[in-house]
Amino acid sequence: MAQPLMPKATAVWLVDNTALTFDQIADYCGLHNLEVQAIADGEVAPGMQGLDPTANGQLNRDEIVRCEADVTARMEMAKPSVPMPKVRQKGARYTPISKRQDRPDAISWLLRSYPELSDAQISRLIGTTKPTINAVRDKTHRNSANIKPQSPIYLGLCVAADLEKMIAIARTRAGTTHTPAQPLPPITASEPEEEPAILPSQPKESVSTEPTAEDVFGAATAPKQKEDEQASSSDVFGTAPAVPAEEKPAEESAVENPPAEEKPDEESTAENASAENKPTEDNSAGATD
């Protein structure tokens, strides 16, 4: 039985404006009788505004009066006076233009994995034609060199439930239990990953620094000397070359070997003294003459 629009709001209006029982209202609105009783007590949907089903053509006033007189009677939906839209007849499935180029890949996958499917089932499932299916099967398609079998579920050409239904019907007609070469892929709803926002690259500020003496000439490395050692003359001036004794000058030899000091003898002193006294004697003799 069809249910009215907004069943709780309709139940609120029927509770407030009619003498129908909770069972009759629950049966018409598709609710439980305890829920209708809670609506009447104000425990469920408090403050909800009721919807009149007679105003929108879902229920006739005569039907309400009939059910109020008979507790066992049940209300029925009124026939709509407005013409209802016709149900669309089943036909070829519409395929978006952006996905039509993927249909040969899906056809090849279905022919390889489920050969029991008929051409009518494949065309109804994917939205293609029988000549295209025959061209893919016979490899006479204009793009047969580039056809790669892919699942129509991955390509978005059909839903897994529709594919399983078609396979079940085909196996029932054929009376076989064919195991597909590839199992049906699981349907997982994956959220698209958010790509990080690319910020515009900012130019780096160049820091100008003045060159120092170390940058130009390099760091000076002083020779390390031990604390205990002292610099000698040989370290500063170098070692003097050795000169042979024959080539040494006389002065150096004299300096190196000074002559021994000669002590004056008593005889020599006496002679010197007599020599000094002689001229004085001669001078004195001349003076007398």
C-alpha positions in Angstrom: 0.0 0.0 0.0 1.3 3.5 -0.9 2.0 5.8 2.0 1.1 9.4 2.2 3.7 12.2 2.0 5.1 13.2 5.4 3.5 10.4 7.4 4.2 11.8 10.8 2.7 15.2 9.9 -0.3 13.5 8.5 -0.7 11.4 11.7 -0.5 14.6 13.8 -3.4 16.1 11.7 -5.5 12.9 11.9 -5.0 12.7 15.7 -6.0 16.3 16.3 -8.9 16.6 13.8 -10.5 13.1 13.6 -11.9 10.4 15.8 -10.0 7.6 14.2 -8.3 4.9 16.3 -4.5 4.7 16.7 -4.6 1.4 14.7 -6.4 3.0 11.7 -4.0 6.0 11.7 -1.0 3.8 12.0 -2.2 1.5 9.2 -2.8 4.5 6.9 0.4 6.3 7.6 2.6 3.3 7.8 3.6 3.8 11.4 3.4 1.7 14.6 0.4 2.1 16.8 2.6 2.9 19.8 4.3 5.6 17.8 0.9 7.1 17.0 0.0 6.9 20.7 3.2 8.7 21.6 2.3 11.4 19.0 -1.1 11.8 20.7 0.6 12.1 24.1 3.1 14.7 22.8 6.2 12.5 23.4 7.0 12.2 19.7 7.1 15.1 17.2 6.2 17.8 19.7 5.3 21.1 18.1 5.1 19.5 14.6 2.5 21.2 12.3 0.0 18.7 10.9 -0.6 18.1 7.2 -4.1 17.8 5.9 -4.3 14.8 3.5 -7.6 15.9 2.1 -6.2 19.2 1.0 -3.5 17.6 -1.2 -5.8 14.9 -2.6 -4.3 11.9 -0.7 -7.5 11.1 1.3 -11.3 11.8 0.8 -13.5 13.2 3.5 -16.0 10.4 3.0 -13.4 7.8 3.7 -12.6 9.5 7.1 -16.3 9.5 8.0 -16.7 5.8 7.0 -13.8 4.7 9.1 -14.9 6.8 12.1 -18.3 4.9 12.0 -16.6 1.4 11.7 -13.6 0.8 14.0 -12.5 -2.3 12.0 -12.4 -0.4 8.7 -9.2 0.7 7.1 -8.7 3.9 5.0 -7.5 3.7 1.5 -5.6 6.3 -0.6 -7.6 8.4 -2.9 -7.0 8.0 -6.6 -5.1 11.1 -7.9 -6.9 13.4 -10.2 -3.7 14.7 -11.7 -2.4 12.5 -14.6 0.7 10.7 -13.4 3.9 10.6 -15.6 4.3 7.6 -17.7 6.9 5.1 -16.8 9.8 5.3 -19.2 10.1 2.2 -21.4 13.3 0.2 -21.2 15.7 0.9 -24.1 19.3 1.4 -24.8 21.3 2.7 -21.9 22.6 6.2 -22.3 26.3 6.5 -22.2 28.0 9.9 -21.7 30.1 11.1 -24.6 33.3 11.2 -22.5 32.9 7.5 -21.7 31.9 6.2 -25.1 35.4 5.6 -26.2 35.8 3.1 -23.3 33.0 0.8 -24.4 35.2 -1.4 -26.6 37.4 -2.1 -23.6 34.4 -3.1 -21.5 33.0 -5.3 -24.3 36.2 -7.1 -24.6 36.4 -7.7 -20.9 32.8 -9.1 -20.7 33.4 -11.4 -23.7 36.5 -12.8 -22.2 35.3 -13.1 -18.6 31.6 -14.0 -19.1 31.0 -15.6 -22.5 27.5 -16.8 -21.4 26.2 -13.2 -21.7 24.2 -12.6 -24.8 24.7 -9.6 -27.1 21.4 -8.1 -26.0 22.4 -8.3 -22.4 25.8 -6.6 -23.1 24.2 -3.9 -25.1 21.6 -3.2 -22.4 24.3 -3.2 -19.7 26.8 -0.9 -21.4 24.6 0.9 -23.8 26.2 -0.2 -27.1 25.0 -1.9 -30.3 25.3 -5.5 -31.6 27.5 -4.5 -34.6 30.0 -3.0 -32.2 30.0 -6.2 -30.1 30.5 -8.4 -33.2 33.3 -6.1 -34.4 35.1 -6.5 -31.0 34.6 -10.2 -31.0 35.9 -10.7 -34.5 38.7 -8.2 -34.0 37.5 -6.1 -37.0 37.0 -3.0 -34.9 38.8 0.1 -36.2 40.6 0.5 -32.9 41.2 -3.2 -32.2 45.0 -2.8 -31.9 44.5 -0.5 -28.9 41.7 -2.3 -27.1 42.6 -3.3 -23.6 40.1 -5.4 -21.6 38.9 -3.4 -18.6 36.1 -3.9 -16.2 33.0 -1.8 -17.0 32.6 -1.1 -13.2 36.0 0.6 -13.1 35.2 2.5 -16.2 31.9 3.7 -14.7 29.7 2.2 -17.5 27.6 0.1 -15.2 27.0 -0.8 -11.5 28.1 -4.0 -9.9 24.6 -5.0 -8.9 23.4 -4.8 -12.5 26.3 -6.8 -13.7 25.7 -9.5 -11.2 22.0 -9.6 -12.1 22.8 -10.1 -15.8 25.3 -12.8 -15.0 22.8 -14.7 -12.9 20.1 -14.5 -15.6 22.6 -15.7 -18.3 23.8 -18.6 -16.1 20.2 -19.7 -15.4 19.4 -19.7 -19.1 22.5 -21.6 -20.0 22.4 -23.9 -17.1 26.1 -23.6 -16.4 28.1 -22.4 -13.5 31.0 -20.6 -15.1 33.8 -19.3 -12.9 35.0 -16.0 -14.2 38.7 -15.6 -15.0 38.8 -12.4 -12.9 36.5 -11.9 -9.8 34.3 -8.9 -9.7 36.2 -6.0 -8.2 35.0 -4.7 -4.8 33.3 -1.4 -4.8 35.0 0.9 -2.4 34.0 4.5 -2.0 37.3 6.4 -1.7 37.4 10.1 -1.1 39.5 12.1 -3.5 42.7 13.2 -2.0 43.0 16.9 -1.6 46.0 18.2 -3.4 48.0 20.6 -1.4 47.8 24.2 -2.5 50.8 25.4 -4.4 52.0 28.7 -3.0 53.8 31.1 -5.3 57.5 30.9 -4.8 58.9 34.1 -3.3 62.4 35.2 -4.3 64.9 34.9 -1.6 66.5 38.1 -0.4 70.2 38.1 -1.1 72.2 39.1 2.0 75.3 41.1 0.9 78.3 40.6 3.2 81.7 42.4 2.9 84.6 40.0 2.3 87.1 39.7 5.2 90.8 39.2 5.1 90.5 35.5 5.8 88.1 35.1 2.8 90.7 36.8 0.5 94.1 35.6 1.8 93.0 32.6 3.7 93.5 31.8 7.4 97.1 32.2 8.5 98.6 29.1 10.2 101.4 29.9 12.6 104.0 27.2 13.2 103.4 25.6 16.5 106.5 25.4 18.8 106.8 23.4 21.9 106.9 25.4 25.1 110.0 23.8 26.4 112.1 24.2 23.3 113.8 27.6 22.5 115.0 28.7 19.1 118.8 28.4 18.7 121.2 30.4 16.4 121.5 27.4 14.1 117.6 27.4 13.7 117.7 31.1 12.8 121.0 31.5 10.7 121.6 27.9 9.8 124.8 25.9 10.3 128.1 27.4 9.2 130.1 25.3 6.7 133.3 23.7 8.0 136.6 25.3 6.6 139.8 23.2 6.5 142.7 24.2 8.6 145.0 24.9 5.7 142.8 27.6 4.2 142.2 29.4 7.4 143.8 32.9 7.4 146.7 33.7 9.7 144.6 36.1 11.8 142.1 33.4 12.6 144.9 31.0 13.4 146.6 33.5 15.5 143.4 34.1 17.3 142.8 30.5 17.8 146.4 29.8 18.9 147.8 32.8 20.7 151.6 32.8 21.3 152.9 32.1 24.7 153.9 35.1 26.8 157.7 35.4 27.2 158.9 36.4 30.5 161.8 38.9 30.5 165.0 37.4 31.8 167.2 39.1 34.3 170.1 39.1 31.8 168.2 40.9 29.1 167.0 43.5 31.6 170.6 44.1 32.7 171.8 44.5 29.1 169.0 46.9 28.3 169.8 49.0 31.3 173.6 49.2 30.4 172.7 50.2 26.9 170.6 53.0 28.2 173.3 54.2 30.5 176.0 54.3 27.8 174.9 57.4 25.9 174.6 59.3 29.1 178.2 58.5 30.0 179.3 59.6 26.5 177.4 62.8 26.8 178.9 63.6 30.1 182.5 63.0 28.8 181.9 65.4 25.9 180.7 68.0 28.1 183.9 67.8 30.2 186.1 68.0 27.2 
